[in-house]
């Protein structure tokens, strides 16, 4: 995971948003997750992730694109509470909608490919 200053992270998120092509959502397509949706999905992973789970991670930015159906690839900006909000980290995540407000974190943050 890379470490960036808050200003650098905001610039990186803006740049990434400008250079990544997003698929236009199809009629009836699932809407992208919100910061709150992804934070809740991350918090639910505490039991599964064990030592890889940062309990003080707070998501502060999110850019998502539809991968297929109810799956979204997201660029996530987050801070670690004990370090303060001056450092923003960036990671990629793959999430899937399970129901109206229930999302599953498939990859990224504390989920890694084995």
TORBA-160862 format. One record per atom (N, C-alpha, C): z, x, y; atom name. Coordinates in steps of 0.02 Angstrom, whole numbers, plus 50000, padded with zeros to 5 digits. Atoms other than C-alpha are relative to their C-alpha. Layout:
<atoms>
<atom><w>Z</w><u>X</u><v>Y</v><atom>CA</atom></atom>
...
</atoms>
This chain:
<atoms>
<atom><w>50000</w><u>50041</u><v>49942</v><atom>N</atom></atom>
<atom><w>50000</w><u>50000</u><v>50000</v><atom>CA</atom></atom>
<atom><w>50000</w><u>50044</u><v>50062</v><atom>C</atom></atom>
<atom><w>50004</w><u>49961</u><v>49938</v><atom>N</atom></atom>
<atom><w>49954</w><u>50067</u><v>50170</v><atom>CA</atom></atom>
<atom><w>50051</w><u>49975</u><v>50050</v><atom>C</atom></atom>
<atom><w>49954</w><u>50017</u><v>49946</v><atom>N</atom></atom>
<atom><w>50073</w><u>50070</u><v>50318</v><atom>CA</atom></atom>
<atom><w>49963</w><u>50005</u><v>50065</v><atom>C</atom></atom>
<atom><w>50034</w><u>50001</u><v>49935</v><atom>N</atom></atom>
<atom><w>50008</w><u>50023</u><v>50489</v><atom>CA</atom></atom>
<atom><w>50049</w><u>49977</u><v>50053</v><atom>C</atom></atom>
<atom><w>49962</w><u>50029</u><v>49945</v><atom>N</atom></atom>
<atom><w>50081</w><u>49989</u><v>50658</v><atom>CA</atom></atom>
<atom><w>49977</w><u>49928</u><v>50008</v><atom>C</atom></atom>
<atom><w>50018</w><u>50070</u><v>49990</v><atom>N</atom></atom>
<atom><w>50079</w><u>49807</u><v>50710</v><atom>CA</atom></atom>
<atom><w>49932</w><u>49993</u><v>50035</v><atom>C</atom></atom>
<atom><w>50063</w><u>50004</u><v>49964</v><atom>N</atom></atom>
<atom><w>49936</w><u>49837</u><v>50833</v><atom>CA</atom></atom>
<atom><w>49941</w><u>50020</u><v>49956</v><atom>C</atom></atom>
<atom><w>50054</w><u>49979</u><v>50045</v><atom>N</atom></atom>
<atom><w>49832</w><u>49930</u><v>50703</v><atom>CA</atom></atom>
<atom><w>49985</w><u>49947</u><v>49948</v><atom>C</atom></atom>
<atom><w>50010</w><u>50052</u><v>50050</v><atom>N</atom></atom>
<atom><w>49860</w><u>49792</u><v>50576</v><atom>CA</atom></atom>
<atom><w>49963</w><u>49940</u><v>50029</v><atom>C</atom></atom>
<atom><w>50034</w><u>50056</u><v>49968</v><atom>N</atom></atom>
<atom><w>49808</w><u>49656</u><v>50697</v><atom>CA</atom></atom>
<atom><w>49926</w><u>50017</u><v>50010</v><atom>C</atom></atom>
<atom><w>50069</w><u>49978</u><v>49992</v><atom>N</atom></atom>
<atom><w>49651</w><u>49756</u><v>50736</v><atom>CA</atom></atom>
<atom><w>49962</w><u>50001</u><v>49934</v><atom>C</atom></atom>
<atom><w>50031</w><u>49997</u><v>50067</v><atom>N</atom></atom>
<atom><w>49616</w><u>49784</u><v>50551</v><atom>CA</atom></atom>
<atom><w>49985</w><u>49931</u><v>49974</v><atom>C</atom></atom>
<atom><w>50011</w><u>50069</u><v>50022</v><atom>N</atom></atom>
<atom><w>49636</w><u>49599</u><v>50513</v><atom>CA</atom></atom>
<atom><w>49941</w><u>49971</u><v>50038</v><atom>C</atom></atom>
<atom><w>50055</w><u>50026</u><v>49960</v><atom>N</atom></atom>
<atom><w>49519</w><u>49555</u><v>50656</v><atom>CA</atom></atom>
<atom><w>49934</w><u>50031</u><v>49978</v><atom>C</atom></atom>
<atom><w>50061</w><u>49966</u><v>50022</v><atom>N</atom></atom>
<atom><w>49392</w><u>49685</u><v>50600</v><atom>CA</atom></atom>
<atom><w>49978</w><u>49975</u><v>49931</v><atom>C</atom></atom>
<atom><w>50017</w><u>50024</u><v>50067</v><atom>N</atom></atom>
<atom><w>49401</w><u>49629</u><v>50419</v><atom>CA</atom></atom>
<atom><w>49972</w><u>49930</u><v>50004</v><atom>C</atom></atom>
<atom><w>50025</w><u>50068</u><v>49992</v><atom>N</atom></atom>
<atom><w>49377</w><u>49449</u><v>50473</v><atom>CA</atom></atom>
<atom><w>49929</w><u>49999</u><v>50026</v><atom>C</atom></atom>
<atom><w>50067</w><u>49997</u><v>49971</v><atom>N</atom></atom>
<atom><w>49221</w><u>49501</u><v>50569</v><atom>CA</atom></atom>
<atom><w>49949</w><u>50028</u><v>49952</v><atom>C</atom></atom>
<atom><w>50047</w><u>49967</u><v>50043</v><atom>N</atom></atom>
<atom><w>49145</w><u>49603</u><v>50429</v><atom>CA</atom></atom>
<atom><w>49994</w><u>49969</u><v>49930</v><atom>C</atom></atom>
<atom><w>50002</w><u>50032</u><v>50066</v><atom>N</atom></atom>
<atom><w>49184</w><u>49498</u><v>50274</v><atom>CA</atom></atom>
<atom><w>49963</w><u>49934</u><v>50006</v><atom>C</atom></atom>
<atom><w>50036</w><u>50064</u><v>49999</v><atom>N</atom></atom>
<atom><w>49064</w><u>49357</u><v>50236</v><atom>CA</atom></atom>
<atom><w>50040</w><u>49950</u><v>49959</v><atom>C</atom></atom>
<atom><w>49964</w><u>50052</u><v>50034</v><atom>N</atom></atom>
<atom><w>49156</w><u>49199</u><v>50192</v><atom>CA</atom></atom>
<atom><w>49951</w><u>49946</u><v>49980</v><atom>C</atom></atom>
<atom><w>50041</w><u>50056</u><v>50022</v><atom>N</atom></atom>
<atom><w>49077</w><u>49062</u><v>50091</v><atom>CA</atom></atom>
<atom><w>50021</w><u>49937</u><v>50038</v><atom>C</atom></atom>
<atom><w>49983</w><u>50063</u><v>49967</v><atom>N</atom></atom>
<atom><w>49068</w><u>48898</u><v>50184</v><atom>CA</atom></atom>
<atom><w>50028</w><u>49953</u><v>49947</v><atom>C</atom></atom>
<atom><w>49971</w><u>50045</u><v>50050</v><atom>N</atom></atom>
<atom><w>49180</w><u>48772</u><v>50097</v><atom>CA</atom></atom>
<atom><w>49953</w><u>49941</u><v>49985</v><atom>C</atom></atom>
<atom><w>50042</w><u>50057</u><v>50021</v><atom>N</atom></atom>
<atom><w>49084</w><u>48642</u><v>49998</v><atom>CA</atom></atom>
<atom><w>50037</w><u>49936</u><v>50016</v><atom>C</atom></atom>
<atom><w>49969</w><u>50064</u><v>49988</v><atom>N</atom></atom>
<atom><w>49115</w><u>48460</u><v>50031</v><atom>CA</atom></atom>
<atom><w>50049</w><u>49986</u><v>49943</v><atom>C</atom></atom>
<atom><w>49950</w><u>50014</u><v>50050</v><atom>N</atom></atom>
<atom><w>49275</w><u>48413</u><v>49941</v><atom>CA</atom></atom>
<atom><w>50034</w><u>50063</u><v>49973</v><atom>C</atom></atom>
<atom><w>49970</w><u>49938</u><v>50024</v><atom>N</atom></atom>
<atom><w>49321</w><u>48596</u><v>49915</v><atom>CA</atom></atom>
<atom><w>50073</w><u>50005</u><v>50022</v><atom>C</atom></atom>
<atom><w>49929</w><u>49991</u><v>49984</v><atom>N</atom></atom>
<atom><w>49504</w><u>48646</u><v>49913</v><atom>CA</atom></atom>
<atom><w>50007</w><u>50038</u><v>50066</v><atom>C</atom></atom>
<atom><w>49987</w><u>49964</u><v>49938</v><atom>N</atom></atom>
<atom><w>49575</w><u>48702</u><v>50078</v><atom>CA</atom></atom>
<atom><w>50039</w><u>50063</u><v>49984</v><atom>C</atom></atom>
<atom><w>49967</w><u>49935</u><v>50009</v><atom>N</atom></atom>
<atom><w>49639</w><u>48880</u><v>50095</v><atom>CA</atom></atom>
<atom><w>50075</w><u>49993</u><v>50006</v><atom>C</atom></atom>
<atom><w>49927</w><u>50002</u><v>49994</v><atom>N</atom></atom>
<atom><w>49824</w><u>48916</u><v>50075</v><atom>CA</atom></atom>
<atom><w>50023</w><u>50019</u><v>50070</v><atom>C</atom></atom>
<atom><w>49969</w><u>49981</u><v>49937</v><atom>N</atom></atom>
<atom><w>49937</w><u>48931</u><v>50226</v><atom>CA</atom></atom>
<atom><w>50048</w><u>50058</u><v>49987</v><atom>C</atom></atom>
<atom><w>49949</w><u>49947</u><v>50007</v><atom>N</atom></atom>
<atom><w>50061</w><u>49071</u><v>50259</v><atom>CA</atom></atom>
<atom><w>50059</w><u>49973</u><v>49961</v><atom>C</atom></atom>
<atom><w>49943</w><u>50030</u><v>50035</v><atom>N</atom></atom>
<atom><w>50198</w><u>48952</u><v>50200</v><atom>CA</atom></atom>
<atom><w>49986</w><u>49991</u><v>49926</v><atom>C</atom></atom>
<atom><w>50019</w><u>50008</u><v>50070</v><atom>N</atom></atom>
<atom><w>50104</w><u>48913</u><v>50038</v><atom>CA</atom></atom>
<atom><w>50005</w><u>50066</u><v>49963</v><atom>C</atom></atom>
<atom><w>50001</w><u>49934</u><v>50033</v><atom>N</atom></atom>
<atom><w>50080</w><u>49098</u><v>49998</v><atom>CA</atom></atom>
<atom><w>50070</w><u>50030</u><v>49997</v><atom>C</atom></atom>
<atom><w>49931</w><u>49975</u><v>50000</v><atom>N</atom></atom>
<atom><w>50259</w><u>49143</u><v>50047</v><atom>CA</atom></atom>
<atom><w>50040</w><u>49967</u><v>49943</v><atom>C</atom></atom>
<atom><w>49966</w><u>50037</u><v>50054</v><atom>N</atom></atom>
<atom><w>50325</w><u>49008</u><v>49928</v><atom>CA</atom></atom>
<atom><w>49977</w><u>50025</u><v>49932</v><atom>C</atom></atom>
<atom><w>50025</w><u>49974</u><v>50063</v><atom>N</atom></atom>
<atom><w>50212</w><u>49070</u><v>49788</v><atom>CA</atom></atom>
<atom><w>50028</w><u>50070</u><v>49986</v><atom>C</atom></atom>
<atom><w>49972</w><u>49933</u><v>50007</v><atom>N</atom></atom>
<atom><w>50271</w><u>49249</u><v>49818</v><atom>CA</atom></atom>
<atom><w>50074</w><u>49996</u><v>49981</v><atom>C</atom></atom>
<atom><w>49928</w><u>50006</u><v>50014</v><atom>N</atom></atom>
<atom><w>50454</w><u>49197</u><v>49819</v><atom>CA</atom></atom>
<atom><w>50013</w><u>49976</u><v>49929</v><atom>C</atom></atom>
<atom><w>49992</w><u>50023</u><v>50069</v><atom>N</atom></atom>
<atom><w>50432</w><u>49107</u><v>49651</v><atom>CA</atom></atom>
<atom><w>49989</w><u>50056</u><v>49949</v><atom>C</atom></atom>
<atom><w>50015</w><u>49945</u><v>50046</v><atom>N</atom></atom>
<atom><w>50372</w><u>49271</u><v>49574</v><atom>CA</atom></atom>
<atom><w>50059</w><u>50046</u><v>49988</v><atom>C</atom></atom>
<atom><w>49943</w><u>49955</u><v>50005</v><atom>N</atom></atom>
<atom><w>50544</w><u>49353</u><v>49590</v><atom>CA</atom></atom>
<atom><w>50022</w><u>50010</u><v>49928</v><atom>C</atom></atom>
<atom><w>49978</w><u>49994</u><v>50070</v><atom>N</atom></atom>
<atom><w>50591</w><u>49315</u><v>49408</v><atom>CA</atom></atom>
<atom><w>49950</w><u>50037</u><v>49957</v><atom>C</atom></atom>
<atom><w>50053</w><u>49970</u><v>50040</v><atom>N</atom></atom>
<atom><w>50424</w><u>49374</u><v>49338</v><atom>CA</atom></atom>
<atom><w>49990</w><u>50074</u><v>50018</v><atom>C</atom></atom>
<atom><w>50017</w><u>49933</u><v>49977</v><atom>N</atom></atom>
<atom><w>50398</w><u>49530</u><v>49444</v><atom>CA</atom></atom>
<atom><w>50056</w><u>50051</u><v>49993</v><atom>C</atom></atom>
<atom><w>49943</w><u>49954</u><v>50008</v><atom>N</atom></atom>
<atom><w>50572</w><u>49604</u><v>49425</v><atom>CA</atom></atom>
<atom><w>50004</w><u>50051</u><v>50056</v><atom>C</atom></atom>
<atom><w>49992</w><u>49946</u><v>49953</v><atom>N</atom></atom>
<atom><w>50583</w><u>49774</u><v>49510</v><atom>CA</atom></atom>
<atom><w>49943</w><u>50008</u><v>50049</v><atom>C</atom></atom>
<atom><w>50057</w><u>49995</u><v>49955</v><atom>N</atom></atom>
<atom><w>50411</w><u>49758</u><v>49592</v><atom>CA</atom></atom>
<atom><w>50005</w><u>49950</u><v>50058</v><atom>C</atom></atom>
<atom><w>49995</w><u>50054</u><v>49950</v><atom>N</atom></atom>
<atom><w>50470</w><u>49611</u><v>49697</v><atom>CA</atom></atom>
<atom><w>50045</w><u>50021</u><v>50058</v><atom>C</atom></atom>
<atom><w>49961</w><u>49987</u><v>49939</v><atom>N</atom></atom>
<atom><w>50525</w><u>49646</u><v>49877</v><atom>CA</atom></atom>
<atom><w>50027</w><u>49934</u><v>50025</v><atom>C</atom></atom>
<atom><w>49970</w><u>50063</u><v>49978</v><atom>N</atom></atom>
<atom><w>50648</w><u>49510</u><v>49921</v><atom>CA</atom></atom>
<atom><w>49998</w><u>49992</u><v>50076</v><atom>C</atom></atom>
<atom><w>50002</w><u>50005</u><v>49927</v><atom>N</atom></atom>
<atom><w>50632</w><u>49551</u><v>50106</v><atom>CA</atom></atom>
<atom><w>49930</w><u>49999</u><v>50029</v><atom>C</atom></atom>
<atom><w>50069</w><u>50004</u><v>49978</v><atom>N</atom></atom>
<atom><w>50442</w><u>49533</u><v>50116</v><atom>CA</atom></atom>
<atom><w>49988</w><u>49933</u><v>50034</v><atom>C</atom></atom>
<atom><w>50016</w><u>50061</u><v>49963</v><atom>N</atom></atom>
<atom><w>50386</w><u>49407</u><v>50248</v><atom>CA</atom></atom>
<atom><w>49927</w><u>50003</u><v>50021</v><atom>C</atom></atom>
<atom><w>50071</w><u>50003</u><v>49984</v><atom>N</atom></atom>
<atom><w>50203</w><u>49359</u><v>50265</v><atom>CA</atom></atom>
<atom><w>49992</w><u>49978</u><v>50073</v><atom>C</atom></atom>
<atom><w>50009</w><u>50015</u><v>49929</v><atom>N</atom></atom>
<atom><w>50145</w><u>49361</u><v>50447</v><atom>CA</atom></atom>
<atom><w>49927</w><u>49986</u><v>50018</v><atom>C</atom></atom>
<atom><w>50071</w><u>50012</u><v>49987</v><atom>N</atom></atom>
<atom><w>49955</w><u>49348</u><v>50433</v><atom>CA</atom></atom>
<atom><w>49963</w><u>49988</u><v>49936</v><atom>C</atom></atom>
<atom><w>50036</w><u>50018</u><v>50061</v><atom>N</atom></atom>
<atom><w>49829</w><u>49278</u><v>50312</v><atom>CA</atom></atom>
<atom><w>49928</w><u>49981</u><v>50018</v><atom>C</atom></atom>
<atom><w>50071</w><u>50017</u><v>49995</v><atom>N</atom></atom>
<atom><w>49638</w><u>49271</u><v>50301</v><atom>CA</atom></atom>
<atom><w>49975</w><u>49988</u><v>49929</v><atom>C</atom></atom>
<atom><w>50020</w><u>50017</u><v>50068</v><atom>N</atom></atom>
<atom><w>49566</w><u>49184</u><v>50147</v><atom>CA</atom></atom>
<atom><w>49928</w><u>49977</u><v>49997</v><atom>C</atom></atom>
<atom><w>50068</w><u>50024</u><v>50014</v><atom>N</atom></atom>
<atom><w>49395</w><u>49150</u><v>50072</v><atom>CA</atom></atom>
<atom><w>49999</w><u>49972</u><v>49930</v><atom>C</atom></atom>
<atom><w>50006</w><u>50032</u><v>50065</v><atom>N</atom></atom>
<atom><w>49350</w><u>49037</u><v>49928</v><atom>CA</atom></atom>
<atom><w>49965</w><u>50048</u><v>49952</v><atom>C</atom></atom>
<atom><w>50031</w><u>49961</u><v>50053</v><atom>N</atom></atom>
<atom><w>49313</w><u>49132</u><v>49768</v><atom>CA</atom></atom>
<atom><w>49960</w><u>49953</u><v>49955</v><atom>C</atom></atom>
<atom><w>50031</w><u>50053</u><v>50038</v><atom>N</atom></atom>
<atom><w>49277</w><u>48981</u><v>49660</v><atom>CA</atom></atom>
<atom><w>50050</w><u>49944</u><v>49991</v><atom>C</atom></atom>
<atom><w>49956</w><u>50058</u><v>50009</v><atom>N</atom></atom>
<atom><w>49349</w><u>48807</u><v>49649</v><atom>CA</atom></atom>
<atom><w>50062</w><u>50004</u><v>50043</v><atom>C</atom></atom>
<atom><w>49935</w><u>49999</u><v>49965</v><atom>N</atom></atom>
<atom><w>49533</w><u>48816</u><v>49693</v><atom>CA</atom></atom>
<atom><w>50028</w><u>50071</u><v>50005</v><atom>C</atom></atom>
<atom><w>49978</w><u>49930</u><v>49994</v><atom>N</atom></atom>
<atom><w>49542</w><u>49008</u><v>49692</v><atom>CA</atom></atom>
<atom><w>49978</w><u>50029</u><v>50066</v><atom>C</atom></atom>
<atom><w>50014</w><u>49969</u><v>49936</v><atom>N</atom></atom>
<atom><w>49551</w><u>49107</u><v>49853</v><atom>CA</atom></atom>
<atom><w>50019</w><u>50073</u><v>49999</v><atom>C</atom></atom>
<atom><w>49984</w><u>49929</u><v>49989</v><atom>N</atom></atom>
<atom><w>49543</w><u>49292</u><v>49893</v><atom>CA</atom></atom>
<atom><w>50026</w><u>50004</u><v>50071</v><atom>C</atom></atom>
<atom><w>49968</w><u>49998</u><v>49934</v><atom>N</atom></atom>
<atom><w>49659</w><u>49330</u><v>50038</v><atom>CA</atom></atom>
<atom><w>50018</w><u>50071</u><v>50020</v><atom>C</atom></atom>
<atom><w>49974</w><u>49939</u><v>49970</v><atom>N</atom></atom>
<atom><w>49696</w><u>49477</u><v>50151</v><atom>CA</atom></atom>
<atom><w>50066</w><u>49979</u><v>50031</v><atom>C</atom></atom>
<atom><w>49933</w><u>50020</u><v>49980</v><atom>N</atom></atom>
<atom><w>49883</w><u>49470</u><v>50182</v><atom>CA</atom></atom>
<atom><w>50032</w><u>50054</u><v>50043</v><atom>C</atom></atom>
<atom><w>49960</w><u>49955</u><v>49958</v><atom>N</atom></atom>
<atom><w>49980</w><u>49549</u><v>50324</v><atom>CA</atom></atom>
<atom><w>50073</w><u>49980</u><v>49992</v><atom>C</atom></atom>
<atom><w>49929</w><u>50017</u><v>50010</v><atom>N</atom></atom>
<atom><w>50167</w><u>49562</u><v>50293</v><atom>CA</atom></atom>
<atom><w>50045</w><u>50055</u><v>50028</v><atom>C</atom></atom>
<atom><w>49949</w><u>49953</u><v>49977</v><atom>N</atom></atom>
<atom><w>50324</w><u>49646</u><v>50356</v><atom>CA</atom></atom>
<atom><w>50056</w><u>50000</u><v>49949</v><atom>C</atom></atom>
<atom><w>49939</w><u>49995</u><v>50041</v><atom>N</atom></atom>
<atom><w>50480</w><u>49705</u><v>50266</v><atom>CA</atom></atom>
<atom><w>50057</w><u>49991</u><v>50049</v><atom>C</atom></atom>
<atom><w>49947</w><u>50018</u><v>49953</v><atom>N</atom></atom>
<atom><w>50629</w><u>49625</u><v>50352</v><atom>CA</atom></atom>
<atom><w>50047</w><u>50057</u><v>50016</v><atom>C</atom></atom>
<atom><w>49951</w><u>49946</u><v>49987</v><atom>N</atom></atom>
<atom><w>50744</w><u>49776</u><v>50332</v><atom>CA</atom></atom>
<atom><w>49970</w><u>50056</u><v>50042</v><atom>C</atom></atom>
<atom><w>50032</w><u>49949</u><v>49958</v><atom>N</atom></atom>
<atom><w>50616</w><u>49886</u><v>50421</v><atom>CA</atom></atom>
<atom><w>49985</w><u>49972</u><v>50070</v><atom>C</atom></atom>
<atom><w>50016</w><u>50031</u><v>49936</v><atom>N</atom></atom>
<atom><w>50594</w><u>49763</u><v>50565</v><atom>CA</atom></atom>
<atom><w>49927</w><u>49978</u><v>50000</v><atom>C</atom></atom>
<atom><w>50067</w><u>50028</u><v>49996</v><atom>N</atom></atom>
<atom><w>50433</w><u>49683</u><v>50623</v><atom>CA</atom></atom>
<atom><w>49950</w><u>50048</u><v>50033</v><atom>C</atom></atom>
<atom><w>50044</w><u>49953</u><v>49968</v><atom>N</atom></atom>
<atom><w>50358</w><u>49841</u><v>50699</v><atom>CA</atom></atom>
<atom><w>49945</w><u>50026</u><v>49954</v><atom>C</atom></atom>
<atom><w>50049</w><u>49976</u><v>50049</v><atom>N</atom></atom>
<atom><w>50266</w><u>49891</u><v>50540</v><atom>CA</atom></atom>
<atom><w>49971</w><u>49942</u><v>49961</v><atom>C</atom></atom>
<atom><w>50033</w><u>50052</u><v>50039</v><atom>N</atom></atom>
<atom><w>50139</w><u>49775</u><v>50463</v><atom>CA</atom></atom>
<atom><w>49962</w><u>50034</u><v>49944</v><atom>C</atom></atom>
<atom><w>50036</w><u>49976</u><v>50059</v><atom>N</atom></atom>
<atom><w>50075</w><u>49809</u><v>50288</v><atom>CA</atom></atom>
<atom><w>49943</w><u>49952</u><v>49985</v><atom>C</atom></atom>
<atom><w>50057</w><u>50041</u><v>50020</v><atom>N</atom></atom>
<atom><w>49910</w><u>49745</u><v>50220</v><atom>CA</atom></atom>
<atom><w>49991</w><u>50005</u><v>49924</v><atom>C</atom></atom>
<atom><w>50015</w><u>50000</u><v>50071</v><atom>N</atom></atom>
<atom><w>49869</w><u>49694</u><v>50042</v><atom>CA</atom></atom>
<atom><w>49950</w><u>49943</u><v>49988</v><atom>C</atom></atom>
<atom><w>50046</w><u>50053</u><v>50021</v><atom>N</atom></atom>
<atom><w>49743</w><u>49585</u><v>49952</v><atom>CA</atom></atom>
<atom><w>50035</w><u>49959</u><v>49947</v><atom>C</atom></atom>
<atom><w>49969</w><u>50045</u><v>50050</v><atom>N</atom></atom>
<atom><w>49794</w><u>49435</u><v>49848</v><atom>CA</atom></atom>
<atom><w>49948</w><u>49951</u><v>49976</v><atom>C</atom></atom>
<atom><w>50040</w><u>50053</u><v>50029</v><atom>N</atom></atom>
<atom><w>49709</w><u>49313</u><v>49732</v><atom>CA</atom></atom>
<atom><w>50048</w><u>49943</u><v>49983</v><atom>C</atom></atom>
<atom><w>49955</w><u>50058</u><v>50011</v><atom>N</atom></atom>
<atom><w>49789</w><u>49140</u><v>49732</v><atom>CA</atom></atom>
<atom><w>49959</w><u>49941</u><v>49976</v><atom>C</atom></atom>
<atom><w>50033</w><u>50059</u><v>50027</v><atom>N</atom></atom>
<atom><w>49750</w><u>48977</u><v>49647</v><atom>CA</atom></atom>
<atom><w>50043</w><u>49939</u><v>50015</v><atom>C</atom></atom>
<atom><w>49965</w><u>50063</u><v>49987</v><atom>N</atom></atom>
<atom><w>49796</w><u>48800</u><v>49698</v><atom>CA</atom></atom>
<atom><w>50014</w><u>49964</u><v>49935</v><atom>C</atom></atom>
<atom><w>49980</w><u>50037</u><v>50060</v><atom>N</atom></atom>
<atom><w>49893</w><u>48709</u><v>49562</v><atom>CA</atom></atom>
<atom><w>50007</w><u>49926</u><v>50015</v><atom>C</atom></atom>
<atom><w>49994</w><u>50070</u><v>49977</v><atom>N</atom></atom>
<atom><w>49930</w><u>48548</u><v>49660</v><atom>CA</atom></atom>
<atom><w>49999</w><u>50001</u><v>50076</v><atom>C</atom></atom>
<atom><w>50005</w><u>50006</u><v>49927</v><atom>N</atom></atom>
<atom><w>49937</w><u>48487</u><v>49840</v><atom>CA</atom></atom>
<atom><w>50037</w><u>50055</u><v>50037</v><atom>C</atom></atom>
<atom><w>49961</w><u>49949</u><v>49965</v><atom>N</atom></atom>
<atom><w>50075</w><u>48609</u><v>49893</v><atom>CA</atom></atom>
<atom><w>50022</w><u>50057</u><v>49954</v><atom>C</atom></atom>
<atom><w>49979</w><u>49949</u><v>50048</v><atom>N</atom></atom>
<atom><w>50091</w><u>48719</u><v>49739</v><atom>CA</atom></atom>
<atom><w>49944</w><u>50050</u><v>49988</v><atom>C</atom></atom>
<atom><w>50049</w><u>49946</u><v>50008</v><atom>N</atom></atom>
<atom><w>50001</w><u>48886</u><v>49734</v><atom>CA</atom></atom>
<atom><w>50028</w><u>50052</u><v>49952</v><atom>C</atom></atom>
<atom><w>49981</w><u>49948</u><v>50048</v><atom>N</atom></atom>
<atom><w>50004</w><u>49022</u><v>49600</v><atom>CA</atom></atom>
<atom><w>49970</w><u>50066</u><v>50024</v><atom>C</atom></atom>
<atom><w>50022</w><u>49933</u><v>49983</v><atom>N</atom></atom>
<atom><w>49993</w><u>49206</u><v>49646</v><atom>CA</atom></atom>
<atom><w>49973</w><u>50033</u><v>49936</v><atom>C</atom></atom>
<atom><w>50031</w><u>49971</u><v>50059</v><atom>N</atom></atom>
<atom><w>49870</w><u>49282</u><v>49521</v><atom>CA</atom></atom>
<atom><w>49997</w><u>50077</u><v>50003</v><atom>C</atom></atom>
<atom><w>50004</w><u>49927</u><v>49990</v><atom>N</atom></atom>
<atom><w>49848</w><u>49459</u><v>49592</v><atom>CA</atom></atom>
<atom><w>50021</w><u>50017</u><v>50071</v><atom>C</atom></atom>
<atom><w>49982</w><u>49976</u><v>49933</v><atom>N</atom></atom>
<atom><w>49912</w><u>49560</u><v>49739</v><atom>CA</atom></atom>
<atom><w>50074</w><u>49992</u><v>50013</v><atom>C</atom></atom>
<atom><w>49930</w><u>49999</u><v>49983</v><atom>N</atom></atom>
<atom><w>50080</w><u>49585</u><v>49822</v><atom>CA</atom></atom>
<atom><w>50040</w><u>50026</u><v>49941</v><atom>C</atom></atom>
<atom><w>49962</w><u>49974</u><v>50056</v><atom>N</atom></atom>
<atom><w>50192</w><u>49593</u><v>49668</v><atom>CA</atom></atom>
<atom><w>49963</w><u>49992</u><v>49934</v><atom>C</atom></atom>
<atom><w>50039</w><u>50010</u><v>50061</v><atom>N</atom></atom>
<atom><w>50057</w><u>49546</u><v>49541</v><atom>CA</atom></atom>
<atom><w>49946</w><u>50054</u><v>49996</v><atom>C</atom></atom>
<atom><w>50049</w><u>49946</u><v>50009</v><atom>N</atom></atom>
<atom><w>49951</w><u>49691</u><v>49475</v><atom>CA</atom></atom>
<atom><w>49961</w><u>49991</u><v>49935</v><atom>C</atom></atom>
<atom><w>50039</w><u>49999</u><v>50062</v><atom>N</atom></atom>
<atom><w>49813</w><u>49708</u><v>49347</v><atom>CA</atom></atom>
<atom><w>50032</w><u>50049</u><v>49952</v><atom>C</atom></atom>
<atom><w>49970</w><u>49955</u><v>50050</v><atom>N</atom></atom>
<atom><w>49880</w><u>49782</u><v>49186</v><atom>CA</atom></atom>
<atom><w>49947</w><u>50037</u><v>49961</v><atom>C</atom></atom>
</atoms>
